[in-house]
Amino acid sequence: MSSIKTITDSEFDVELEKATKPVLAYFWASWCGPCRLVSPSVEWAADEYGDRLNVLKLEVDPNPEAVKKCQVEGVPALRLFQNGQLIASHEGAITKQGLTSFLDTHL
């Protein structure tokens, strides 16, 4: 079972505010080929880092407010928040090793 929580614009701020640990927001699109490559790594990270990280998944097209707020210009995109503040971001495809390095640097 994946520990990724799929959310919408209306839930985004609430999820960040109530989080007691860092939050990784994963922005994706159904039409995005690289997203299909990155999704398994994000699911792995949600399971592997679940004790110290919340992972949120937002589809970009139906959630323009969160996309705008996080300044997402391309997908896949990752935004890492701590205490409601953006601390790191990545856009474009990322390998599992790259994702591990990204998370380990900031957690």
N, CA, C and O atoms as a printed pandas DataFrame, in Angstrom:
     atom_number atom_name residue_name chain_id  residue_number  x_coord  y_coord  z_coord
0              1         N          MET        A               1    0.843   -1.193    0.000
1              2        CA          MET        A               1    0.000    0.000    0.000
2              3         C          MET        A               1    0.880    1.245    0.000
3              4         O          MET        A               1    1.806    1.364    0.802
4              5         N          SER        A               2    0.590    2.137   -0.877
5              6        CA          SER        A               2    1.373    3.361   -0.995
6              7         C          SER        A               2    0.993    4.340    0.104
7              8         O          SER        A               2   -0.171    4.435    0.491
8              9         N          SER        A               3    1.986    5.066    0.604
9             10        CA          SER        A               3    1.710    6.075    1.620
10            11         C          SER        A               3    1.650    7.466    1.004
11            12         O          SER        A               3    1.843    8.470    1.689
12            13         N          ILE        A               4    1.377    7.514   -0.309
13            14        CA          ILE        A               4    1.183    8.789   -0.992
14            15         C          ILE        A               4   -0.272    9.206   -0.820
15            16         O          ILE        A               4   -1.186    8.394   -0.960
16            17         N          LYS        A               5   -0.470   10.479   -0.517
17            18        CA          LYS        A               5   -1.827   11.004   -0.391
18            19         C          LYS        A               5   -2.104   11.888   -1.600
19            20         O          LYS        A               5   -1.417   12.888   -1.812
20            21         N          THR        A               6   -3.105   11.522   -2.391
21            22        CA          THR        A               6   -3.507   12.316   -3.540
22            23         C          THR        A               6   -4.449   13.409   -3.053
23            24         O          THR        A               6   -5.461   13.131   -2.410
24            25         N          ILE        A               7   -4.102   14.666   -3.370
25            26        CA          ILE        A               7   -4.899   15.794   -2.880
26            27         C          ILE        A               7   -5.242   16.748   -4.022
27            28         O          ILE        A               7   -4.808   16.569   -5.160
28            29         N          THR        A               8   -6.045   17.780   -3.681
29            30        CA          THR        A               8   -6.447   18.808   -4.630
30            31         C          THR        A               8   -6.047   20.178   -4.094
31            32         O          THR        A               8   -5.558   20.302   -2.971
32            33         N          ASP        A               9   -6.260   21.196   -4.910
33            34        CA          ASP        A               9   -5.959   22.577   -4.514
34            35         C          ASP        A               9   -6.496   22.918   -3.137
35            36         O          ASP        A               9   -5.790   23.487   -2.305
36            37         N          SER        A              10   -7.759   22.563   -2.903
37            38        CA          SER        A              10   -8.417   22.967   -1.656
38            39         C          SER        A              10   -7.780   22.339   -0.417
39            40         O          SER        A              10   -7.947   22.853    0.689
40            41         N          GLU        A              11   -7.062   21.248   -0.589
41            42        CA          GLU        A              11   -6.439   20.563    0.556
42            43         C          GLU        A              11   -4.970   20.944    0.753
43            44         O          GLU        A              11   -4.391   20.659    1.801
44            45         N          PHE        A              12   -4.371   21.584   -0.245
45            46        CA          PHE        A              12   -2.925   21.792   -0.246
46            47         C          PHE        A              12   -2.429   22.565    0.978
47            48         O          PHE        A              12   -1.557   22.083    1.702
48            49         N          ASP        A              13   -2.979   23.763    1.214
49            50        CA          ASP        A              13   -2.527   24.577    2.347
50            51         C          ASP        A              13   -2.764   23.867    3.675
51            52         O          ASP        A              13   -1.917   23.917    4.567
52            53         N          VAL        A              14   -3.900   23.213    3.807
53            54        CA          VAL        A              14   -4.226   22.502    5.047
54            55         C          VAL        A              14   -3.202   21.395    5.316
55            56         O          VAL        A              14   -2.739   21.224    6.444
56            57         N          GLU        A              15   -2.857   20.652    4.269
57            58        CA          GLU        A              15   -1.875   19.569    4.426
58            59         C          GLU        A              15   -0.515   20.119    4.871
59            60         O          GLU        A              15    0.153   19.525    5.717
60            61         N          LEU        A              16   -0.117   21.243    4.305
61            62        CA          LEU        A              16    1.167   21.838    4.703
62            63         C          LEU        A              16    1.118   22.342    6.140
63            64         O          LEU        A              16    2.074   22.164    6.894
64            65         N          GLU        A              17    0.015   22.967    6.520
65            66        CA          GLU        A              17   -0.120   23.538    7.860
66            67         C          GLU        A              17   -0.169   22.470    8.951
67            68         O          GLU        A              17    0.403   22.652   10.025
68            69         N          LYS        A              18   -0.848   21.366    8.679
69            70        CA          LYS        A              18   -1.012   20.344    9.722
70            71         C          LYS        A              18    0.141   19.349    9.778
71            72         O          LYS        A              18    0.195   18.515   10.681
72            73         N          ALA        A              19    1.058   19.431    8.826
73            74        CA          ALA        A              19    2.155   18.460    8.759
74            75         C          ALA        A              19    3.091   18.595    9.961
75            76         O          ALA        A              19    3.490   19.694   10.344
76            77         N          THR        A              20    3.423   17.456   10.536
77            78        CA          THR        A              20    4.365   17.433   11.656
78            79         C          THR        A              20    5.760   17.004   11.204
79            80         O          THR        A              20    6.701   16.977   11.997
80            81         N          LYS        A              21    5.877   16.675    9.933
81            82        CA          LYS        A              21    7.175   16.324    9.353
82            83         C          LYS        A              21    7.255   16.944    7.963
83            84         O          LYS        A              21    6.241   17.425    7.457
84            85         N          PRO        A              22    8.418   16.948    7.333
85            86        CA          PRO        A              22    8.536   17.539    5.999
86            87         C          PRO        A              22    7.533   16.928    5.015
87            88         O          PRO        A              22    7.107   15.782    5.165
88            89         N          VAL        A              23    7.172   17.720    4.011
89            90        CA          VAL        A              23    6.190   17.313    3.003
90            91         C          VAL        A              23    6.837   17.387    1.623
91            92         O          VAL        A              23    7.398   18.414    1.241
92            93         N          LEU        A              24    6.751   16.287    0.884
93            94        CA          LEU        A              24    7.185   16.257   -0.505
94            95         C          LEU        A              24    5.936   16.309   -1.372
95            96         O          LEU        A              24    5.117   15.390   -1.346
96            97         N          ALA        A              25    5.791   17.392   -2.145
97            98        CA          ALA        A              25    4.672   17.514   -3.071
98            99         C          ALA        A              25    5.157   17.088   -4.455
99           100         O          ALA        A              25    6.130   17.625   -4.982
100          101         N          TYR        A              26    4.461   16.118   -5.024
101          102        CA          TYR        A              26    4.808   15.578   -6.336
102          103         C          TYR        A              26    3.743   16.026   -7.329
103          104         O          TYR        A              26    2.586   15.619   -7.233
104          105         N          PHE        A              27    4.137   16.863   -8.280
105          106        CA          PHE        A              27    3.235   17.361   -9.310
106          107         C          PHE        A              27    3.430   16.540  -10.574
107          108         O          PHE        A              27    4.558   16.337  -11.024
108          109         N          TRP        A              28    2.322   16.067  -11.148
109          110        CA          TRP        A              28    2.395   15.181  -12.299
110          111         C          TRP        A              28    1.223   15.446  -13.246
111          112         O          TRP        A              28    0.325   16.229  -12.935
112          113         N          ALA        A              29    1.245   14.792  -14.388
113          114        CA          ALA        A              29    0.137   14.873  -15.348
114          115         C          ALA        A              29   -0.017   13.522  -16.036
115          116         O          ALA        A              29    0.964   12.818  -16.274
116          117         N          SER        A              30   -1.253   13.172  -16.350
117          118        CA          SER        A              30   -1.528   11.883  -16.988
118          119         C          SER        A              30   -0.913   11.796  -18.384
119          120         O          SER        A              30   -0.604   10.701  -18.855
120          121         N          TRP        A              31   -0.734   12.926  -19.043
121          122        CA          TRP        A              31   -0.183   12.970  -20.397
122          123         C          TRP        A              31    1.343   13.050  -20.414
123          124         O          TRP        A              31    1.942   13.122  -21.487
124          125         N          CYS        A              32    1.969   13.038  -19.258
125          126        CA          CYS        A              32    3.416   13.249  -19.127
126          127         C          CYS        A              32    4.182   11.922  -19.084
127          128         O          CYS        A              32    4.080   11.167  -18.117
128          129         N          GLY        A              33    4.945   11.651  -20.141
129          130        CA          GLY        A              33    5.746   10.430  -20.190
130          131         C          GLY        A              33    6.761   10.335  -19.064
131          132         O          GLY        A              33    6.819    9.303  -18.396
132          133         N          PRO        A              34    7.572   11.374  -18.823
133          134        CA          PRO        A              34    8.536   11.306  -17.720
134          135         C          PRO        A              34    7.881   11.075  -16.350
135          136         O          PRO        A              34    8.489   10.481  -15.460
136          137         N          CYS        A              35    6.644   11.547  -16.191
137          138        CA          CYS        A              35    5.936   11.314  -14.919
138          139         C          CYS        A              35    5.733    9.818  -14.681
139          140         O          CYS        A              35    5.829    9.345  -13.549
140          141         N          ARG        A              36    5.455    9.084  -15.750
141          142        CA          ARG        A              36    5.262    7.636  -15.615
142          143         C          ARG        A              36    6.561    6.956  -15.191
143          144         O          ARG        A              36    6.533    5.919  -14.529
144          145         N          LEU        A              37    7.696    7.535  -15.570
145          146        CA          LEU        A              37    8.992    6.980  -15.161
146          147         C          LEU        A              37    9.330    7.338  -13.716
147          148         O          LEU        A              37    9.947    6.542  -13.007
148          149         N          VAL        A              38    8.932    8.525  -13.281
149          150        CA          VAL        A              38    9.272    9.019  -11.948
150          151         C          VAL        A              38    8.333    8.480  -10.865
151          152         O          VAL        A              38    8.749    8.286   -9.723
152          153         N          SER        A              39    7.078    8.242  -11.218
153          154        CA          SER        A              39    6.076    7.830  -10.222
154          155         C          SER        A              39    6.493    6.637   -9.355
155          156         O          SER        A              39    6.296    6.690   -8.141
156          157         N          PRO        A              40    7.060    5.562   -9.920
157          158        CA          PRO        A              40    7.469    4.445   -9.061
158          159         C          PRO        A              40    8.535    4.854   -8.028
159          160         O          PRO        A              40    8.535    4.345   -6.907
160          161         N          SER        A              41    9.428    5.759   -8.397
161          162        CA          SER        A              41   10.447    6.212   -7.449
162          163         C          SER        A              41    9.828    7.052   -6.337
163          164         O          SER        A              41   10.247    6.965   -5.182
164          165         N          VAL        A              42    8.832    7.865   -6.683
165          166        CA          VAL        A              42    8.151    8.668   -5.665
166          167         C          VAL        A              42    7.385    7.749   -4.712
167          168         O          VAL        A              42    7.368    7.979   -3.503
168          169         N          GLU        A              43    6.753    6.708   -5.258
169          170        CA          GLU        A              43    6.046    5.748   -4.399
170          171         C          GLU        A              43    7.031    5.024   -3.495
171          172         O          GLU        A              43    6.743    4.806   -2.318
172          173         N          TRP        A              44    8.187    4.650   -4.025
173          174        CA          TRP        A              44    9.222    4.015   -3.224
174          175         C          TRP        A              44    9.654    4.953   -2.097
175          176         O          TRP        A              44    9.783    4.528   -0.949
176          177         N          ALA        A              45    9.878    6.225   -2.423
177          178        CA          ALA        A              45   10.308    7.205   -1.418
178          179         C          ALA        A              45    9.247    7.374   -0.333
179          180         O          ALA        A              45    9.584    7.513    0.843
180          181         N          ALA        A              46    7.967    7.364   -0.715
181          182        CA          ALA        A              46    6.885    7.501    0.257
182          183         C          ALA        A              46    6.926    6.356    1.263
183          184         O          ALA        A              46    6.682    6.556    2.453
184          185         N          ASP        A              47    7.232    5.169    0.782
185          186        CA          ASP        A              47    7.321    4.010    1.671
186          187         C          ASP        A              47    8.625    4.023    2.465
187          188         O          ASP        A              47    8.625    3.783    3.672
188          189         N          GLU        A              48    9.718    4.299    1.792
189          190        CA          GLU        A              48   11.046    4.252    2.405
190          191         C          GLU        A              48   11.252    5.355    3.450
191          192         O          GLU        A              48   11.873    5.124    4.488
192          193         N          TYR        A              49   10.731    6.546    3.172
193          194        CA          TYR        A              49   10.922    7.704    4.046
194          195         C          TYR        A              49    9.654    8.040    4.841
195          196         O          TYR        A              49    9.575    9.097    5.466
196          197         N          GLY        A              50    8.687    7.159    4.815
197          198        CA          GLY        A              50    7.387    7.431    5.432
198          199         C          GLY        A              50    7.433    7.802    6.897
199          200         O          GLY        A              50    6.542    8.495    7.388
200          201         N          ASP        A              51    8.466    7.347    7.610
201          202        CA          ASP        A              51    8.576    7.670    9.031
202          203         C          ASP        A              51    9.013    9.111    9.262
203          204         O          ASP        A              51    8.864    9.631   10.368
204          205         N          ARG        A              52    9.555    9.769    8.225
205          206        CA          ARG        A              52   10.030   11.147    8.407
206          207         C          ARG        A              52    9.616   12.087    7.287
207          208         O          ARG        A              52   10.157   13.186    7.161
208          209         N          LEU        A              53    8.646   11.654    6.464
209          210        CA          LEU        A              53    8.236   12.459    5.320
210          211         C          LEU        A              53    6.798   12.138    4.933
211          212         O          LEU        A              53    6.408   10.972    4.888
212          213         N          ASN        A              54    6.007   13.180    4.653
213          214        CA          ASN        A              54    4.680   13.003    4.062
214          215         C          ASN        A              54    4.804   13.273    2.571
215          216         O          ASN        A              54    5.463   14.232    2.169
216          217         N          VAL        A              55    4.177   12.438    1.747
217          218        CA          VAL        A              55    4.230   12.631    0.301
218          219         C          VAL        A              55    2.821   12.915   -0.219
219          220         O          VAL        A              55    1.888   12.141   -0.001
220          221         N          LEU        A              56    2.697   14.048   -0.912
221          222        CA          LEU        A              56    1.436   14.461   -1.509
222          223         C          LEU        A              56    1.563   14.409   -3.020
223          224         O          LEU        A              56    2.622   14.716   -3.568
224          225         N          LYS        A              57    0.512   14.031   -3.684
225          226        CA          LYS        A              57    0.510   13.914   -5.138
226          227         C          LYS        A              57   -0.603   14.802   -5.692
227          228         O          LYS        A              57   -1.764   14.684   -5.298
228          229         N          LEU        A              58   -0.230   15.692   -6.610
229          230        CA          LEU        A              58   -1.197   16.596   -7.214
230          231         C          LEU        A              58   -1.089   16.529   -8.730
231          232         O          LEU        A              58   -0.004   16.677   -9.292
232          233         N          GLU        A              59   -2.221   16.305   -9.388
233          234        CA          GLU        A              59   -2.242   16.355  -10.847
234          235         C          GLU        A              59   -2.331   17.828  -11.247
235          236         O          GLU        A              59   -3.183   18.555  -10.737
236          237         N          VAL        A              60   -1.460   18.271  -12.155
237          238        CA          VAL        A              60   -1.344   19.700  -12.434
238          239         C          VAL        A              60   -2.589   20.320  -13.078
239          240         O          VAL        A              60   -3.003   21.408  -12.677
240          241         N          ASP        A              61   -3.183   19.663  -14.050
241          242        CA          ASP        A              61   -4.284   20.284  -14.792
242          243         C          ASP        A              61   -5.491   20.669  -13.924
243          244         O          ASP        A              61   -5.995   21.782  -14.069
244          245         N          PRO        A              62   -5.977   19.794  -13.026
245          246        CA          PRO        A              62   -7.132   20.187  -12.212
246          247         C          PRO        A              62   -6.763   20.995  -10.952
247          248         O          PRO        A              62   -7.650   21.358  -10.180
248          249         N          ASN        A              63   -5.482   21.276  -10.737
249          250        CA          ASN        A              63   -5.058   21.963   -9.515
250          251         C          ASN        A              63   -4.173   23.178   -9.803
251          252         O          ASN        A              63   -3.022   23.224   -9.369
252          253         N          PRO        A              64   -4.714   24.171  -10.542
253          254        CA          PRO        A              64   -3.889   25.308  -10.956
254          255         C          PRO        A              64   -3.420   26.196   -9.806
255          256         O          PRO        A              64   -2.378   26.842   -9.923
256          257         N          GLU        A              65   -4.156   26.246   -8.704
257          258        CA          GLU        A              65   -3.758   27.114   -7.588
258          259         C          GLU        A              65   -2.463   26.624   -6.942
259          260         O          GLU        A              65   -1.554   27.420   -6.704
260          261         N          ALA        A              66   -2.371   25.341   -6.660
261          262        CA          ALA        A              66   -1.148   24.784   -6.065
262          263         C          ALA        A              66    0.012   24.885   -7.041
263          264         O          ALA        A              66    1.145   25.153   -6.640
264          265         N          VAL        A              67   -0.267   24.672   -8.321
265          266        CA          VAL        A              67    0.765   24.785   -9.363
266          267         C          VAL        A              67    1.335   26.199   -9.369
267          268         O          VAL        A              67    2.549   26.390   -9.425
268          269         N          LYS        A              68    0.446   27.186   -9.311
269          270        CA          LYS        A              68    0.871   28.590   -9.313
270          271         C          LYS        A              68    1.642   28.922   -8.040
271          272         O          LYS        A              68    2.703   29.545   -8.091
272          273         N          LYS        A              69    1.107   28.508   -6.916
273          274        CA          LYS        A              69    1.732   28.798   -5.628
274          275         C          LYS        A              69    3.145   28.217   -5.552
275          276         O          LYS        A              69    4.044   28.834   -4.980
276          277         N          CYS        A              70    3.335   27.040   -6.124
277          278        CA          CYS        A              70    4.635   26.358   -6.073
278          279         C          CYS        A              70    5.501   26.665   -7.292
279          280         O          CYS        A              70    6.597   26.124   -7.437
280          281         N          GLN        A              71    4.999   27.537   -8.167
281          282        CA          GLN        A              71    5.721   27.951   -9.361
282          283         C          GLN        A              71    6.202   26.756  -10.196
283          284         O          GLN        A              71    7.349   26.704  -10.640
284          285         N          VAL        A              72    5.299   25.814  -10.390
285          286        CA          VAL        A              72    5.606   24.639  -11.205
286          287         C          VAL        A              72    5.532   25.050  -12.673
287          288         O          VAL        A              72    4.494   25.512  -13.146
288          289         N          GLU        A              73    6.627   24.881  -13.376
289          290        CA          GLU        A              73    6.677   25.257  -14.789
290          291         C          GLU        A              73    6.742   24.040  -15.708
291          292         O          GLU        A              73    6.514   24.161  -16.912
292          293         N          GLY        A              74    7.046   22.883  -15.158
293          294        CA          GLY        A              74    7.102   21.656  -15.941
294          295         C          GLY        A              74    6.885   20.463  -15.045
295          296         O          GLY        A              74    7.081   20.545  -13.832
296          297         N          VAL        A              75    6.484   19.362  -15.629
297          298        CA          VAL        A              75    6.270   18.139  -14.848
298          299         C          VAL        A              75    7.143   17.031  -15.410
299          300         O          VAL        A              75    7.464   17.034  -16.598
300          301         N          PRO        A              76    7.526   16.090  -14.572
301          302        CA          PRO        A              76    7.234   16.007  -13.146
302          303         C          PRO        A              76    7.973   17.088  -12.363
303          304         O          PRO        A              76    9.031   17.565  -12.774
304          305         N          ALA        A              77    7.393   17.461  -11.229
305          306        CA          ALA        A              77    8.011   18.459  -10.362
306          307         C          ALA        A              77    7.899   18.012   -8.910
307          308         O          ALA        A              77    6.900   17.424   -8.497
308          309         N          LEU        A              78    8.929   18.299   -8.163
309          310        CA          LEU        A              78    8.960   17.989   -6.735
310          311         C          LEU        A              78    9.165   19.278   -5.956
311          312         O          LEU        A              78    9.986   20.114   -6.334
312          313         N          ARG        A              79    8.423   19.436   -4.873
313          314        CA          ARG        A              79    8.599   20.558   -3.964
314          315         C          ARG        A              79    8.675   19.993   -2.555
315          316         O          ARG        A              79    7.791   19.251   -2.128
316          317         N          LEU        A              80    9.719   20.343   -1.845
317          318        CA          LEU        A              80    9.910   19.843   -0.478
318          319         C          LEU        A              80    9.692   20.991    0.499
319          320         O          LEU        A              80   10.337   22.036    0.407
320          321         N          PHE        A              81    8.782   20.780    1.425
321          322        CA          PHE        A              81    8.419   21.801    2.414
322          323         C          PHE        A              81    8.782   21.328    3.810
323          324         O          PHE        A              81    8.698   20.141    4.123
324          325         N          GLN        A              82    9.185   22.276    4.641
325          326        CA          GLN        A              82    9.398   21.996    6.060
326          327         C          GLN        A              82    8.793   23.159    6.827
327          328         O          GLN        A              82    9.089   24.320    6.544
328          329         N          ASN        A              83    7.947   22.845    7.798
329          330        CA          ASN        A              83    7.224   23.868    8.565
330          331         C          ASN        A              83    6.489   24.839    7.636
331          332         O          ASN        A              83    6.440   26.041    7.897
332          333         N          GLY        A              84    5.921   24.309    6.556
333          334        CA          GLY        A              84    5.145   25.111    5.626
334          335         C          GLY        A              84    5.963   25.940    4.652
335          336         O          GLY        A              84    5.396   26.616    3.793
336          337         N          GLN        A              85    7.289   25.901    4.768
337          338        CA          GLN        A              85    8.163   26.692    3.906
338          339         C          GLN        A              85    8.842   25.804    2.864
339          340         O          GLN        A              85    9.269   24.690    3.167
340          341         N          LEU        A              86    8.934   26.306    1.646
341          342        CA          LEU        A              86    9.620   25.583    0.579
342          343         C          LEU        A              86   11.117   25.571    0.874
343          344         O          LEU        A              86   11.728   26.626    1.042
344          345         N          ILE        A              87   11.711   24.371    0.937
345          346        CA          ILE        A              87   13.152   24.285    1.208
346          347         C          ILE        A              87   13.935   23.718    0.033
347          348         O          ILE        A              87   15.154   23.879   -0.027
348          349         N          ALA        A              88   13.253   23.050   -0.913
349          350        CA          ALA        A              88   13.957   22.498   -2.070
350          351         C          ALA        A              88   12.954   22.206   -3.173
351          352         O          ALA        A              88   11.778   21.952   -2.912
352          353         N          SER        A              89   13.437   22.247   -4.414
353          354        CA          SER        A              89   12.565   21.920   -5.536
354          355         C          SER        A              89   13.374   21.268   -6.647
355          356         O          SER        A              89   14.589   21.439   -6.750
356          357         N          HIS        A              90   12.662   20.520   -7.468
357          358        CA          HIS        A              90   13.274   19.853   -8.622
358          359         C          HIS        A              90   12.208   19.746   -9.701
359          360         O          HIS        A              90   11.059   19.411   -9.415
360          361         N          GLU        A              91   12.588   20.030  -10.940
361          362        CA          GLU        A              91   11.669   19.845  -12.061
362          363         C          GLU        A              91   12.324   18.947  -13.086
363          364         O          GLU        A              91   13.533   19.010  -13.309
364          365         N          GLY        A              92   11.515   18.114  -13.703
365          366        CA          GLY        A              92   12.007   17.190  -14.710
366          367         C          GLY        A              92   12.184   15.801  -14.130
367          368         O          GLY        A              92   12.057   15.587  -12.924
368          369         N          ALA        A              93   12.480   14.863  -15.015
369          370        CA          ALA        A              93   12.659   13.471  -14.588
370          371         C          ALA        A              93   13.827   13.373  -13.613
371          372         O          ALA        A              93   14.799   14.121  -13.711
372          373         N          ILE        A              94   13.717   12.454  -12.687
373          374        CA          ILE        A              94   14.762   12.223  -11.699
374          375         C          ILE        A              94   14.844   10.719  -11.458
375          376         O          ILE        A              94   13.818   10.045  -11.369
376          377         N          THR        A              95   16.047   10.200  -11.352
377          378        CA          THR        A              95   16.221    8.775  -11.098
378          379         C          THR        A              95   15.948    8.482   -9.626
379          380         O          THR        A              95   15.886    9.393   -8.801
380          381         N          LYS        A              96   15.787    7.213   -9.314
381          382        CA          LYS        A              96   15.596    6.824   -7.919
382          383         C          LYS        A              96   16.807    7.259   -7.092
383          384         O          LYS        A              96   16.655    7.752   -5.974
384          385         N          GLN        A              97   18.008    7.074   -7.646
385          386        CA          GLN        A              97   19.232    7.494   -6.962
386          387         C          GLN        A              97   19.246    9.018   -6.765
387          388         O          GLN        A              97   19.640    9.512   -5.708
388          389         N          GLY        A              98   18.813    9.749   -7.791
389          390        CA          GLY        A              98   18.744   11.205   -7.700
390          391         C          GLY        A              98   17.738   11.653   -6.654
391          392         O          GLY        A              98   17.989   12.600   -5.909
392          393         N          LEU        A              99   16.601   10.976   -6.598
393          394        CA          LEU        A              99   15.574   11.292   -5.610
394          395         C          LEU        A              99   16.097   11.014   -4.200
395          396         O          LEU        A              99   15.877   11.804   -3.281
396          397         N          THR        A             100   16.783    9.897   -4.040
397          398        CA          THR        A             100   17.368    9.565   -2.741
398          399         C          THR        A             100   18.337   10.655   -2.295
399          400         O          THR        A             100   18.307   11.094   -1.146
400          401         N          SER        A             101   19.184   11.080   -3.203
401          402        CA          SER        A             101   20.157   12.146   -2.909
402          403         C          SER        A             101   19.448   13.454   -2.568
403          404         O          SER        A             101   19.836   14.143   -1.624
404          405         N          PHE        A             102   18.414   13.798   -3.329
405          406        CA          PHE        A             102   17.618   14.996   -3.099
406          407         C          PHE        A             102   17.033   14.997   -1.685
407          408         O          PHE        A             102   17.121   15.992   -0.965
408          409         N          LEU        A             103   16.434   13.864   -1.297
409          410        CA          LEU        A             103   15.812   13.760    0.017
410          411         C          LEU        A             103   16.837   13.716    1.139
411          412         O          LEU        A             103   16.675   14.389    2.157
412          413         N          ASP        A             104   17.893   12.929    0.958
413          414        CA          ASP        A             104   18.905   12.796    2.002
414          415         C          ASP        A             104   19.594   14.126    2.295
415          416         O          ASP        A             104   19.989   14.384    3.432
416          417         N          THR        A             105   19.738   14.959    1.289
417          418        CA          THR        A             105   20.370   16.268    1.460
418          419         C          THR        A             105   19.553   17.167    2.381
419          420         O          THR        A             105   20.109   17.989    3.109
420          421         N          HIS        A             106   18.225   17.007    2.347
421          422        CA          HIS        A             106   17.336   17.951    3.044
422          423         C          HIS        A             106   16.628   17.378    4.260
423          424         O          HIS        A             106   16.007   18.130    5.012
424          425         N          LEU        A             107   16.703   16.081    4.474
425          426        CA          LEU        A             107   15.989   15.499    5.623
426          427         C          LEU        A             107   16.936   15.209    6.774
427          428         O          LEU        A             107   16.506   14.719    7.818
